[in-house]
Amino acid sequence: MTGCERCKKPTSVMTGSYFSAEMICTACDEEESAHPDYQYARDVEEDAVRGGNYNFPGVGWPGKDGRVKRP
């Protein structure tokens, strides 16, 4: 069993974050998808991948109540 890279809780099910390069558990994924900047983070990552950047680090997880700084 491994742990979530964000909350550090043990889990065997993880997914990639759209905000960062972390592998996160389902609880953190639900929190992330409810964040007001979620669609922005997805769009920025998808644009980076379409441009050939397969190692995009993400826009950064601002925390549950934080906001992403946009250019």
Distance bins in CASP14 RR format, pairs under 12 A and 6 or more apart:
PFRMAT RR
TARGET T0000
AUTHOR 0000-0000-0000
RMODE 2
METHOD distances of the structure
MODEL  1
1 9 0 0 0 0 0 1 0 0 0 0 0
1 10 1 0 1 0 0 0 0 0 0 0 0
1 11 1 0 0 1 0 0 0 0 0 0 0
1 12 1 0 1 0 0 0 0 0 0 0 0
1 13 0 0 0 0 0 1 0 0 0 0 0
1 14 0 0 0 0 0 1 0 0 0 0 0
1 25 0 0 0 0 0 1 0 0 0 0 0
2 8 0 0 0 0 0 1 0 0 0 0 0
2 9 0 0 0 0 0 1 0 0 0 0 0
2 10 1 0 0 1 0 0 0 0 0 0 0
2 11 1 0 0 1 0 0 0 0 0 0 0
2 12 1 0 0 1 0 0 0 0 0 0 0
2 13 0 0 0 0 1 0 0 0 0 0 0
2 14 1 0 0 1 0 0 0 0 0 0 0
2 23 0 0 0 0 1 0 0 0 0 0 0
2 24 0 0 0 0 0 1 0 0 0 0 0
2 25 0 0 0 0 1 0 0 0 0 0 0
3 9 1 0 0 1 0 0 0 0 0 0 0
3 10 1 0 1 0 0 0 0 0 0 0 0
3 11 1 0 1 0 0 0 0 0 0 0 0
3 12 0 0 0 0 1 0 0 0 0 0 0
3 13 0 0 0 0 0 1 0 0 0 0 0
3 14 1 0 0 1 0 0 0 0 0 0 0
3 22 0 0 0 0 0 1 0 0 0 0 0
3 23 0 0 0 0 1 0 0 0 0 0 0
3 24 0 0 0 0 1 0 0 0 0 0 0
3 25 1 0 0 1 0 0 0 0 0 0 0
3 26 0 0 0 0 0 1 0 0 0 0 0
3 27 0 0 0 0 0 1 0 0 0 0 0
3 28 0 0 0 0 0 1 0 0 0 0 0
4 10 0 0 0 0 1 0 0 0 0 0 0
4 11 1 0 1 0 0 0 0 0 0 0 0
4 12 0 0 0 0 0 1 0 0 0 0 0
4 13 0 0 0 0 1 0 0 0 0 0 0
4 14 1 0 0 1 0 0 0 0 0 0 0
4 15 0 0 0 0 0 1 0 0 0 0 0
4 16 0 0 0 0 0 1 0 0 0 0 0
4 17 0 0 0 0 1 0 0 0 0 0 0
4 22 1 0 0 1 0 0 0 0 0 0 0
4 23 1 0 0 1 0 0 0 0 0 0 0
4 24 1 0 1 0 0 0 0 0 0 0 0
4 25 1 1 0 0 0 0 0 0 0 0 0
4 26 0 0 0 0 1 0 0 0 0 0 0
4 27 1 0 0 1 0 0 0 0 0 0 0
4 28 1 0 1 0 0 0 0 0 0 0 0
4 29 0 0 0 0 1 0 0 0 0 0 0
4 31 0 0 0 0 0 1 0 0 0 0 0
4 32 0 0 0 0 0 1 0 0 0 0 0
5 11 0 0 0 0 0 1 0 0 0 0 0
5 14 1 0 0 1 0 0 0 0 0 0 0
5 15 0 0 0 0 0 1 0 0 0 0 0
5 16 0 0 0 0 1 0 0 0 0 0 0
5 17 0 0 0 0 1 0 0 0 0 0 0
5 19 0 0 0 0 0 1 0 0 0 0 0
5 20 0 0 0 0 1 0 0 0 0 0 0
5 21 0 0 0 0 1 0 0 0 0 0 0
5 22 1 0 1 0 0 0 0 0 0 0 0
5 23 1 0 1 0 0 0 0 0 0 0 0
5 24 1 0 0 1 0 0 0 0 0 0 0
5 25 0 0 0 0 1 0 0 0 0 0 0
5 28 0 0 0 0 1 0 0 0 0 0 0
5 29 0 0 0 0 0 1 0 0 0 0 0
5 61 0 0 0 0 0 1 0 0 0 0 0
6 14 0 0 0 0 1 0 0 0 0 0 0
6 15 0 0 0 0 0 1 0 0 0 0 0
6 16 0 0 0 0 0 1 0 0 0 0 0
6 17 1 0 0 1 0 0 0 0 0 0 0
6 19 0 0 0 0 1 0 0 0 0 0 0
6 20 1 0 0 1 0 0 0 0 0 0 0
6 21 0 0 0 0 0 1 0 0 0 0 0
6 22 1 0 1 0 0 0 0 0 0 0 0
6 23 0 0 0 0 1 0 0 0 0 0 0
6 24 1 0 1 0 0 0 0 0 0 0 0
6 25 1 0 0 1 0 0 0 0 0 0 0
6 26 0 0 0 0 0 1 0 0 0 0 0
6 27 0 0 0 0 1 0 0 0 0 0 0
6 28 1 0 1 0 0 0 0 0 0 0 0
6 29 0 0 0 0 1 0 0 0 0 0 0
6 30 0 0 0 0 0 1 0 0 0 0 0
6 31 0 0 0 0 1 0 0 0 0 0 0
6 32 0 0 0 0 1 0 0 0 0 0 0
6 60 0 0 0 0 0 1 0 0 0 0 0
6 61 1 0 0 1 0 0 0 0 0 0 0
6 63 0 0 0 0 1 0 0 0 0 0 0
6 64 0 0 0 0 0 1 0 0 0 0 0
7 14 0 0 0 0 0 1 0 0 0 0 0
7 17 0 0 0 0 0 1 0 0 0 0 0
7 22 0 0 0 0 1 0 0 0 0 0 0
7 23 0 0 0 0 0 1 0 0 0 0 0
7 24 1 0 0 1 0 0 0 0 0 0 0
7 25 1 0 0 1 0 0 0 0 0 0 0
7 26 0 0 0 0 0 1 0 0 0 0 0
7 27 1 0 0 1 0 0 0 0 0 0 0
7 28 1 0 1 0 0 0 0 0 0 0 0
7 29 0 0 0 0 0 1 0 0 0 0 0
7 30 0 0 0 0 0 1 0 0 0 0 0
7 31 0 0 0 0 1 0 0 0 0 0 0
7 32 0 0 0 0 0 1 0 0 0 0 0
7 61 0 0 0 0 0 1 0 0 0 0 0
7 63 0 0 0 0 0 1 0 0 0 0 0
7 64 0 0 0 0 0 1 0 0 0 0 0
8 22 0 0 0 0 0 1 0 0 0 0 0
8 23 0 0 0 0 0 1 0 0 0 0 0
8 24 0 0 0 0 0 1 0 0 0 0 0
8 25 0 0 0 0 1 0 0 0 0 0 0
8 27 0 0 0 0 0 1 0 0 0 0 0
8 28 0 0 0 0 0 1 0 0 0 0 0
9 24 0 0 0 0 0 1 0 0 0 0 0
9 25 1 0 0 1 0 0 0 0 0 0 0
9 26 0 0 0 0 0 1 0 0 0 0 0
9 27 1 0 0 1 0 0 0 0 0 0 0
9 28 0 0 0 0 1 0 0 0 0 0 0
10 25 0 0 0 0 1 0 0 0 0 0 0
10 27 0 0 0 0 0 1 0 0 0 0 0
11 23 0 0 0 0 1 0 0 0 0 0 0
11 24 0 0 0 0 1 0 0 0 0 0 0
11 25 1 0 1 0 0 0 0 0 0 0 0
11 26 1 0 0 1 0 0 0 0 0 0 0
11 27 0 0 0 0 1 0 0 0 0 0 0
11 28 0 0 0 0 1 0 0 0 0 0 0
11 29 0 0 0 0 0 1 0 0 0 0 0
12 23 0 0 0 0 0 1 0 0 0 0 0
12 25 0 0 0 0 1 0 0 0 0 0 0
12 26 0 0 0 0 0 1 0 0 0 0 0
13 23 0 0 0 0 0 1 0 0 0 0 0
13 24 0 0 0 0 0 1 0 0 0 0 0
13 25 1 0 0 1 0 0 0 0 0 0 0
13 26 1 0 1 0 0 0 0 0 0 0 0
13 27 0 0 0 0 0 1 0 0 0 0 0
13 28 0 0 0 0 0 1 0 0 0 0 0
13 29 0 0 0 0 1 0 0 0 0 0 0
14 22 0 0 0 0 1 0 0 0 0 0 0
14 23 1 0 1 0 0 0 0 0 0 0 0
14 24 1 0 0 1 0 0 0 0 0 0 0
14 25 1 0 1 0 0 0 0 0 0 0 0
14 26 0 0 0 0 1 0 0 0 0 0 0
14 27 0 0 0 0 0 1 0 0 0 0 0
14 28 0 0 0 0 1 0 0 0 0 0 0
14 29 0 0 0 0 1 0 0 0 0 0 0
15 22 0 0 0 0 1 0 0 0 0 0 0
15 23 1 0 0 1 0 0 0 0 0 0 0
15 24 1 0 0 1 0 0 0 0 0 0 0
15 25 0 0 0 0 1 0 0 0 0 0 0
15 26 1 0 0 1 0 0 0 0 0 0 0
15 27 0 0 0 0 0 1 0 0 0 0 0
15 28 0 0 0 0 1 0 0 0 0 0 0
15 29 1 0 1 0 0 0 0 0 0 0 0
15 30 0 0 0 0 0 1 0 0 0 0 0
15 32 0 0 0 0 1 0 0 0 0 0 0
15 33 0 0 0 0 0 1 0 0 0 0 0
16 22 1 0 0 1 0 0 0 0 0 0 0
16 23 1 0 1 0 0 0 0 0 0 0 0
16 24 1 0 0 1 0 0 0 0 0 0 0
16 25 0 0 0 0 0 1 0 0 0 0 0
16 26 0 0 0 0 0 1 0 0 0 0 0
16 28 0 0 0 0 1 0 0 0 0 0 0
16 29 1 0 0 1 0 0 0 0 0 0 0
16 32 0 0 0 0 1 0 0 0 0 0 0
16 33 0 0 0 0 0 1 0 0 0 0 0
16 41 0 0 0 0 0 1 0 0 0 0 0
16 42 0 0 0 0 0 1 0 0 0 0 0
16 45 0 0 0 0 0 1 0 0 0 0 0
16 56 0 0 0 0 0 1 0 0 0 0 0
16 58 0 0 0 0 0 1 0 0 0 0 0
16 61 0 0 0 0 0 1 0 0 0 0 0
17 23 1 0 0 1 0 0 0 0 0 0 0
17 24 1 0 1 0 0 0 0 0 0 0 0
17 25 0 0 0 0 0 1 0 0 0 0 0
17 28 1 0 0 1 0 0 0 0 0 0 0
17 29 1 0 0 1 0 0 0 0 0 0 0
17 31 0 0 0 0 0 1 0 0 0 0 0
17 32 1 0 0 1 0 0 0 0 0 0 0
17 33 0 0 0 0 0 1 0 0 0 0 0
17 35 0 0 0 0 0 1 0 0 0 0 0
17 38 0 0 0 0 0 1 0 0 0 0 0
17 41 0 0 0 0 1 0 0 0 0 0 0
17 42 0 0 0 0 0 1 0 0 0 0 0
17 45 0 0 0 0 1 0 0 0 0 0 0
17 56 0 0 0 0 0 1 0 0 0 0 0
17 57 0 0 0 0 0 1 0 0 0 0 0
17 58 1 0 0 1 0 0 0 0 0 0 0
17 59 0 0 0 0 0 1 0 0 0 0 0
17 60 0 0 0 0 1 0 0 0 0 0 0
17 61 1 0 0 1 0 0 0 0 0 0 0
17 62 0 0 0 0 0 1 0 0 0 0 0
17 63 0 0 0 0 0 1 0 0 0 0 0
18 24 0 0 0 0 1 0 0 0 0 0 0
18 28 0 0 0 0 0 1 0 0 0 0 0
18 29 0 0 0 0 1 0 0 0 0 0 0
18 32 1 0 0 1 0 0 0 0 0 0 0
18 33 0 0 0 0 1 0 0 0 0 0 0
18 35 0 0 0 0 1 0 0 0 0 0 0
18 37 0 0 0 0 1 0 0 0 0 0 0
18 38 1 0 0 1 0 0 0 0 0 0 0
18 39 0 0 0 0 1 0 0 0 0 0 0
18 40 0 0 0 0 1 0 0 0 0 0 0
18 41 1 0 1 0 0 0 0 0 0 0 0
18 42 1 0 1 0 0 0 0 0 0 0 0
18 43 0 0 0 0 1 0 0 0 0 0 0
18 44 0 0 0 0 1 0 0 0 0 0 0
18 45 1 0 1 0 0 0 0 0 0 0 0
18 46 0 0 0 0 1 0 0 0 0 0 0
18 47 0 0 0 0 0 1 0 0 0 0 0
18 48 0 0 0 0 0 1 0 0 0 0 0
18 49 0 0 0 0 0 1 0 0 0 0 0
18 56 0 0 0 0 0 1 0 0 0 0 0
18 57 0 0 0 0 0 1 0 0 0 0 0
18 58 1 0 0 1 0 0 0 0 0 0 0
18 59 0 0 0 0 1 0 0 0 0 0 0
18 60 0 0 0 0 1 0 0 0 0 0 0
18 61 0 0 0 0 1 0 0 0 0 0 0
18 68 0 0 0 0 0 1 0 0 0 0 0
19 28 0 0 0 0 1 0 0 0 0 0 0
19 29 0 0 0 0 0 1 0 0 0 0 0
19 31 0 0 0 0 0 1 0 0 0 0 0
19 32 1 0 0 1 0 0 0 0 0 0 0
19 33 0 0 0 0 0 1 0 0 0 0 0
19 35 1 0 0 1 0 0 0 0 0 0 0
19 37 1 0 0 1 0 0 0 0 0 0 0
19 38 0 0 0 0 1 0 0 0 0 0 0
19 39 0 0 0 0 0 1 0 0 0 0 0
19 40 0 0 0 0 1 0 0 0 0 0 0
19 41 1 0 1 0 0 0 0 0 0 0 0
19 42 0 0 0 0 1 0 0 0 0 0 0
19 44 0 0 0 0 1 0 0 0 0 0 0
19 45 0 0 0 0 1 0 0 0 0 0 0
19 56 0 0 0 0 0 1 0 0 0 0 0
19 57 0 0 0 0 1 0 0 0 0 0 0
19 58 1 0 0 1 0 0 0 0 0 0 0
19 59 1 0 1 0 0 0 0 0 0 0 0
19 60 1 0 1 0 0 0 0 0 0 0 0
19 61 1 0 1 0 0 0 0 0 0 0 0
19 62 1 0 0 1 0 0 0 0 0 0 0
19 63 0 0 0 0 1 0 0 0 0 0 0
19 64 0 0 0 0 0 1 0 0 0 0 0
19 66 0 0 0 0 0 1 0 0 0 0 0
19 67 0 0 0 0 0 1 0 0 0 0 0
19 68 1 0 0 1 0 0 0 0 0 0 0
20 28 0 0 0 0 0 1 0 0 0 0 0
20 32 0 0 0 0 1 0 0 0 0 0 0
20 41 0 0 0 0 1 0 0 0 0 0 0
20 44 0 0 0 0 0 1 0 0 0 0 0
20 45 0 0 0 0 1 0 0 0 0 0 0
20 56 0 0 0 0 1 0 0 0 0 0 0
20 57 1 0 0 1 0 0 0 0 0 0 0
20 58 1 0 1 0 0 0 0 0 0 0 0
20 59 0 0 0 0 1 0 0 0 0 0 0
20 60 1 0 1 0 0 0 0 0 0 0 0
20 61 1 0 1 0 0 0 0 0 0 0 0
20 62 0 0 0 0 0 1 0 0 0 0 0
20 63 0 0 0 0 0 1 0 0 0 0 0
20 68 0 0 0 0 0 1 0 0 0 0 0
21 45 0 0 0 0 0 1 0 0 0 0 0
21 48 0 0 0 0 0 1 0 0 0 0 0
21 53 0 0 0 0 0 1 0 0 0 0 0
21 54 0 0 0 0 0 1 0 0 0 0 0
21 55 0 0 0 0 1 0 0 0 0 0 0
21 56 0 0 0 0 1 0 0 0 0 0 0
21 57 1 0 1 0 0 0 0 0 0 0 0
21 58 1 0 0 1 0 0 0 0 0 0 0
21 59 0 0 0 0 0 1 0 0 0 0 0
21 60 0 0 0 0 1 0 0 0 0 0 0
21 61 0 0 0 0 0 1 0 0 0 0 0
22 28 0 0 0 0 1 0 0 0 0 0 0
22 29 0 0 0 0 0 1 0 0 0 0 0
22 32 0 0 0 0 1 0 0 0 0 0 0
22 57 0 0 0 0 1 0 0 0 0 0 0
22 58 0 0 0 0 1 0 0 0 0 0 0
22 60 0 0 0 0 1 0 0 0 0 0 0
22 61 1 0 0 1 0 0 0 0 0 0 0
22 63 0 0 0 0 0 1 0 0 0 0 0
23 29 0 0 0 0 0 1 0 0 0 0 0
24 30 0 0 0 0 1 0 0 0 0 0 0
24 31 0 0 0 0 1 0 0 0 0 0 0
24 32 1 0 0 1 0 0 0 0 0 0 0
24 33 0 0 0 0 0 1 0 0 0 0 0
24 61 0 0 0 0 1 0 0 0 0 0 0
25 31 0 0 0 0 1 0 0 0 0 0 0
25 32 0 0 0 0 0 1 0 0 0 0 0
26 32 0 0 0 0 0 1 0 0 0 0 0
26 33 0 0 0 0 0 1 0 0 0 0 0
27 33 0 0 0 0 0 1 0 0 0 0 0
27 34 0 0 0 0 0 1 0 0 0 0 0
27 64 0 0 0 0 0 1 0 0 0 0 0
28 34 0 0 0 0 0 1 0 0 0 0 0
28 35 0 0 0 0 0 1 0 0 0 0 0
28 61 0 0 0 0 1 0 0 0 0 0 0
28 63 0 0 0 0 0 1 0 0 0 0 0
28 64 0 0 0 0 1 0 0 0 0 0 0
29 35 0 0 0 0 0 1 0 0 0 0 0
29 38 0 0 0 0 0 1 0 0 0 0 0
29 61 0 0 0 0 0 1 0 0 0 0 0
30 38 0 0 0 0 0 1 0 0 0 0 0
30 64 0 0 0 0 0 1 0 0 0 0 0
31 38 0 0 0 0 1 0 0 0 0 0 0
31 61 0 0 0 0 1 0 0 0 0 0 0
31 62 0 0 0 0 0 1 0 0 0 0 0
31 63 0 0 0 0 1 0 0 0 0 0 0
31 64 1 0 1 0 0 0 0 0 0 0 0
31 65 0 0 0 0 0 1 0 0 0 0 0
31 66 0 0 0 0 0 1 0 0 0 0 0
32 38 1 0 0 1 0 0 0 0 0 0 0
32 39 0 0 0 0 0 1 0 0 0 0 0
32 41 0 0 0 0 1 0 0 0 0 0 0
32 42 0 0 0 0 0 1 0 0 0 0 0
32 58 0 0 0 0 0 1 0 0 0 0 0
32 59 0 0 0 0 0 1 0 0 0 0 0
32 60 0 0 0 0 0 1 0 0 0 0 0
32 61 1 0 0 1 0 0 0 0 0 0 0
32 62 0 0 0 0 0 1 0 0 0 0 0
32 63 0 0 0 0 1 0 0 0 0 0 0
32 64 0 0 0 0 1 0 0 0 0 0 0
32 68 0 0 0 0 0 1 0 0 0 0 0
33 39 0 0 0 0 1 0 0 0 0 0 0
33 41 0 0 0 0 0 1 0 0 0 0 0
33 42 0 0 0 0 1 0 0 0 0 0 0
34 63 0 0 0 0 0 1 0 0 0 0 0
34 64 0 0 0 0 1 0 0 0 0 0 0
34 65 0 0 0 0 0 1 0 0 0 0 0
35 41 1 0 0 1 0 0 0 0 0 0 0
35 42 0 0 0 0 0 1 0 0 0 0 0
35 59 0 0 0 0 0 1 0 0 0 0 0
35 60 0 0 0 0 0 1 0 0 0 0 0
35 61 0 0 0 0 1 0 0 0 0 0 0
35 62 1 0 0 1 0 0 0 0 0 0 0
35 63 1 0 0 1 0 0 0 0 0 0 0
35 64 1 0 0 1 0 0 0 0 0 0 0
35 65 0 0 0 0 1 0 0 0 0 0 0
35 66 0 0 0 0 1 0 0 0 0 0 0
35 67 0 0 0 0 1 0 0 0 0 0 0
35 68 0 0 0 0 1 0 0 0 0 0 0
36 62 0 0 0 0 1 0 0 0 0 0 0
36 63 0 0 0 0 0 1 0 0 0 0 0
36 64 0 0 0 0 0 1 0 0 0 0 0
36 65 0 0 0 0 1 0 0 0 0 0 0
36 66 0 0 0 0 1 0 0 0 0 0 0
36 67 1 0 0 1 0 0 0 0 0 0 0
36 68 0 0 0 0 1 0 0 0 0 0 0
37 43 0 0 0 0 0 1 0 0 0 0 0
37 44 0 0 0 0 1 0 0 0 0 0 0
37 45 0 0 0 0 0 1 0 0 0 0 0
37 58 0 0 0 0 0 1 0 0 0 0 0
37 59 1 0 0 1 0 0 0 0 0 0 0
37 60 0 0 0 0 1 0 0 0 0 0 0
37 61 0 0 0 0 1 0 0 0 0 0 0
37 62 1 0 0 1 0 0 0 0 0 0 0
37 63 0 0 0 0 1 0 0 0 0 0 0
37 64 0 0 0 0 0 1 0 0 0 0 0
37 65 0 0 0 0 0 1 0 0 0 0 0
37 66 0 0 0 0 1 0 0 0 0 0 0
37 67 1 0 0 1 0 0 0 0 0 0 0
37 68 1 0 1 0 0 0 0 0 0 0 0
37 69 0 0 0 0 1 0 0 0 0 0 0
37 70 0 0 0 0 1 0 0 0 0 0 0
38 44 0 0 0 0 0 1 0 0 0 0 0
38 45 0 0 0 0 0 1 0 0 0 0 0
38 59 0 0 0 0 0 1 0 0 0 0 0
38 61 0 0 0 0 0 1 0 0 0 0 0
38 62 0 0 0 0 0 1 0 0 0 0 0
38 63 0 0 0 0 0 1 0 0 0 0 0
38 64 0 0 0 0 0 1 0 0 0 0 0
38 67 0 0 0 0 0 1 0 0 0 0 0
38 68 0 0 0 0 1 0 0 0 0 0 0
39 45 0 0 0 0 0 1 0 0 0 0 0
39 46 0 0 0 0 0 1 0 0 0 0 0
39 59 0 0 0 0 0 1 0 0 0 0 0
39 68 0 0 0 0 0 1 0 0 0 0 0
40 46 0 0 0 0 0 1 0 0 0 0 0
40 47 0 0 0 0 0 1 0 0 0 0 0
40 58 0 0 0 0 0 1 0 0 0 0 0
40 59 1 0 0 1 0 0 0 0 0 0 0
40 60 0 0 0 0 0 1 0 0 0 0 0
40 62 0 0 0 0 0 1 0 0 0 0 0
40 67 0 0 0 0 1 0 0 0 0 0 0
40 68 1 0 0 1 0 0 0 0 0 0 0
40 69 0 0 0 0 0 1 0 0 0 0 0
40 70 1 0 0 1 0 0 0 0 0 0 0
40 71 0 0 0 0 0 1 0 0 0 0 0
41 47 0 0 0 0 0 1 0 0 0 0 0
41 48 0 0 0 0 0 1 0 0 0 0 0
41 56 0 0 0 0 0 1 0 0 0 0 0
41 57 0 0 0 0 0 1 0 0 0 0 0
41 58 1 0 0 1 0 0 0 0 0 0 0
41 59 1 0 1 0 0 0 0 0 0 0 0
41 60 1 0 0 1 0 0 0 0 0 0 0
41 61 0 0 0 0 1 0 0 0 0 0 0
41 62 0 0 0 0 1 0 0 0 0 0 0
41 63 0 0 0 0 0 1 0 0 0 0 0
41 67 0 0 0 0 0 1 0 0 0 0 0
41 68 1 0 0 1 0 0 0 0 0 0 0
41 69 0 0 0 0 0 1 0 0 0 0 0
41 70 0 0 0 0 0 1 0 0 0 0 0
42 48 0 0 0 0 0 1 0 0 0 0 0
42 49 0 0 0 0 0 1 0 0 0 0 0
42 56 0 0 0 0 0 1 0 0 0 0 0
42 58 0 0 0 0 0 1 0 0 0 0 0
42 59 0 0 0 0 1 0 0 0 0 0 0
42 68 0 0 0 0 0 1 0 0 0 0 0
43 49 0 0 0 0 0 1 0 0 0 0 0
43 50 0 0 0 0 0 1 0 0 0 0 0
43 56 0 0 0 0 0 1 0 0 0 0 0
43 58 0 0 0 0 0 1 0 0 0 0 0
43 59 0 0 0 0 1 0 0 0 0 0 0
43 68 0 0 0 0 0 1 0 0 0 0 0
43 70 0 0 0 0 0 1 0 0 0 0 0
44 50 0 0 0 0 0 1 0 0 0 0 0
44 51 0 0 0 0 0 1 0 0 0 0 0
44 53 0 0 0 0 0 1 0 0 0 0 0
44 56 0 0 0 0 1 0 0 0 0 0 0
44 57 0 0 0 0 0 1 0 0 0 0 0
44 58 1 0 0 1 0 0 0 0 0 0 0
44 59 1 0 1 0 0 0 0 0 0 0 0
44 60 0 0 0 0 1 0 0 0 0 0 0
44 68 0 0 0 0 1 0 0 0 0 0 0
44 69 0 0 0 0 0 1 0 0 0 0 0
44 70 0 0 0 0 1 0 0 0 0 0 0
44 71 0 0 0 0 1 0 0 0 0 0 0
45 51 0 0 0 0 0 1 0 0 0 0 0
45 52 0 0 0 0 0 1 0 0 0 0 0
45 53 0 0 0 0 1 0 0 0 0 0 0
45 54 0 0 0 0 0 1 0 0 0 0 0
45 55 0 0 0 0 0 1 0 0 0 0 0
45 56 1 0 1 0 0 0 0 0 0 0 0
45 57 0 0 0 0 1 0 0 0 0 0 0
45 58 1 0 1 0 0 0 0 0 0 0 0
45 59 1 0 0 1 0 0 0 0 0 0 0
45 60 0 0 0 0 0 1 0 0 0 0 0
45 68 0 0 0 0 0 1 0 0 0 0 0
46 52 0 0 0 0 0 1 0 0 0 0 0
46 53 0 0 0 0 0 1 0 0 0 0 0
46 54 0 0 0 0 0 1 0 0 0 0 0
46 56 0 0 0 0 1 0 0 0 0 0 0
46 58 0 0 0 0 0 1 0 0 0 0 0
46 59 0 0 0 0 0 1 0 0 0 0 0
47 53 0 0 0 0 1 0 0 0 0 0 0
47 56 0 0 0 0 1 0 0 0 0 0 0
47 58 0 0 0 0 0 1 0 0 0 0 0
47 59 0 0 0 0 0 1 0 0 0 0 0
48 54 0 0 0 0 1 0 0 0 0 0 0
48 55 0 0 0 0 1 0 0 0 0 0 0
48 56 1 1 0 0 0 0 0 0 0 0 0
48 57 0 0 0 0 1 0 0 0 0 0 0
48 58 1 0 0 1 0 0 0 0 0 0 0
48 59 0 0 0 0 1 0 0 0 0 0 0
49 55 0 0 0 0 1 0 0 0 0 0 0
49 56 1 0 0 1 0 0 0 0 0 0 0
49 58 0 0 0 0 0 1 0 0 0 0 0
50 56 0 0 0 0 0 1 0 0 0 0 0
58 68 0 0 0 0 1 0 0 0 0 0 0
59 67 0 0 0 0 0 1 0 0 0 0 0
59 68 1 0 1 0 0 0 0 0 0 0 0
59 69 0 0 0 0 1 0 0 0 0 0 0
59 70 0 0 0 0 1 0 0 0 0 0 0
59 71 0 0 0 0 1 0 0 0 0 0 0
60 66 0 0 0 0 0 1 0 0 0 0 0
60 67 0 0 0 0 0 1 0 0 0 0 0
60 68 1 0 0 1 0 0 0 0 0 0 0
60 69 0 0 0 0 1 0 0 0 0 0 0
60 70 0 0 0 0 0 1 0 0 0 0 0
61 67 0 0 0 0 0 1 0 0 0 0 0
61 68 0 0 0 0 1 0 0 0 0 0 0
62 68 1 0 1 0 0 0 0 0 0 0 0
62 69 1 0 0 1 0 0 0 0 0 0 0
62 70 0 0 0 0 0 1 0 0 0 0 0
END
